[in-house]
Amino acid sequence: MKFHKYYSYFLKFFRTPKTKIIEFVLYFMKQKIEMVMIQLLIKLKKFNPFTKKIWKKETELDIITRKFEKWTNEKKQKYKIKEFLEPDFIPIEKDTSHCYAIQQVKKEIFEFAKIILERSLTHTILEIGLGYHGGTHIFWKLIFDKVITIEIDMKNIKRFVINENISNRDIFIIGNSNSLEILRKVINKVKSVDVLFIDGNHKYGSVKKIIYCIGI
Ligand SMILES: C[S@@+](CC[C@H](N)C(=O)[O-])C[C@H]1O[C@@H](n2cnc3c(N)ncnc32)[C@H](O)[C@@H]1O
């Protein structure tokens, strides 16, 4: 930490075009190494044979909500946070994602799950935006065979992979959902997607692009 502080001071005074290039290359390499490490960790954690039992796919809404509330309650106790968003929650500039186990209104997300189950759309979901604690990814795992999450912030995926149990049913794609290359990765991984849950970039153009490219 201290080294980094002094290093930054040093760079402030001695920054030249050459050091700027070195800095960029080092940053790029650090990001790449971190990405490879996360992918390795995901592969290692997928070996855990007990994961299947803990996060098994359910068909009854009661069981799904009960199991999920157990998870949100554990997060509440551990991190002293709220479980769900308040029904009158208004998104603000300040990021409060770490304050909630899941960034959804309880009644809304449970009603959405009811519709998914009624229509038997439970094979694959594509989610954009894991968030700080990854609440929706955990919830989808109780409903779907496969959960694919695209997340732009590597730190969120790293935290999730370290803290939660993962299996072959989890697919994480690190990157921007606006990128065609990232969306192509989804198409290469699964034949079709039953449900799209877009909770990352909510801009009209971005949402439209995902719907057109994935075409459910
Ligand atoms: C509202 S949070 C998601 C919360 C989560 N779905 C939940 O309910 O617990 C939004 C997340 O989307 C990610 N995000 C924002 N823009 C994105 C993009 N263009 N592509 C991928 N992820 C994005 C952010 O990094 C953040 O983690």
The ligand as a MOL file (V3000), in Angstrom:
LIG
                    3D

  0  0  0     0  0            999 V3000
M  V30 BEGIN CTAB
M  V30 COUNTS 27 29 0 0 0
M  V30 BEGIN ATOM
M  V30 1 C -27.7430 -2.6670 -10.2920 0
M  V30 2 S -26.2650 -3.5890 -10.2650 0 CHG=1
M  V30 3 C -26.8520 -5.2450 -10.4800 0
M  V30 4 C -27.5090 -5.7850 -9.2500 0
M  V30 5 C -27.8890 -7.2420 -9.2380 0
M  V30 6 N -28.5490 -7.6340 -10.4670 0
M  V30 7 C -28.8100 -7.4760 -8.0640 0
M  V30 8 O -30.0170 -7.2610 -8.2130 0
M  V30 9 O -28.3100 -7.8120 -6.9910 0 CHG=-1
M  V30 10 C -25.6010 -3.2120 -11.8280 0
M  V30 11 C -24.3250 -3.9830 -12.1890 0
M  V30 12 O -24.1600 -3.9090 -13.5990 0
M  V30 13 C -22.8060 -3.7430 -13.9220 0
M  V30 14 N -22.7910 -3.0820 -15.2370 0
M  V30 15 C -23.0840 -1.7940 -15.5400 0
M  V30 16 N -22.9880 -1.5630 -16.8580 0
M  V30 17 C -22.6350 -2.7510 -17.4250 0
M  V30 18 C -22.3800 -3.1570 -18.7670 0
M  V30 19 N -22.4770 -2.3150 -19.7940 0
M  V30 20 N -22.0260 -4.4510 -18.9880 0
M  V30 21 C -21.9190 -5.3260 -17.9600 0
M  V30 22 N -22.1620 -4.9970 -16.6680 0
M  V30 23 C -22.5190 -3.7290 -16.3920 0
M  V30 24 C -22.2570 -2.8930 -12.7770 0
M  V30 25 O -20.8610 -3.0770 -12.6420 0
M  V30 26 C -23.0490 -3.4220 -11.5910 0
M  V30 27 O -22.3530 -4.4410 -10.9410 0
M  V30 END ATOM
M  V30 BEGIN BOND
M  V30 1 1 1 2
M  V30 2 1 2 3
M  V30 3 1 2 10
M  V30 4 1 3 4
M  V30 5 1 4 5
M  V30 6 1 5 6
M  V30 7 1 5 7
M  V30 8 2 7 8
M  V30 9 1 7 9
M  V30 10 1 10 11
M  V30 11 1 11 12
M  V30 12 1 11 26
M  V30 13 1 12 13
M  V30 14 1 13 14
M  V30 15 1 13 24
M  V30 16 1 14 15
M  V30 17 1 14 23
M  V30 18 2 15 16
M  V30 19 1 16 17
M  V30 20 1 17 18
M  V30 21 2 17 23
M  V30 22 1 18 19
M  V30 23 2 18 20
M  V30 24 1 20 21
M  V30 25 2 21 22
M  V30 26 1 22 23
M  V30 27 1 24 25
M  V30 28 1 24 26
M  V30 29 1 26 27
M  V30 END BOND
M  V30 END CTAB
M  END
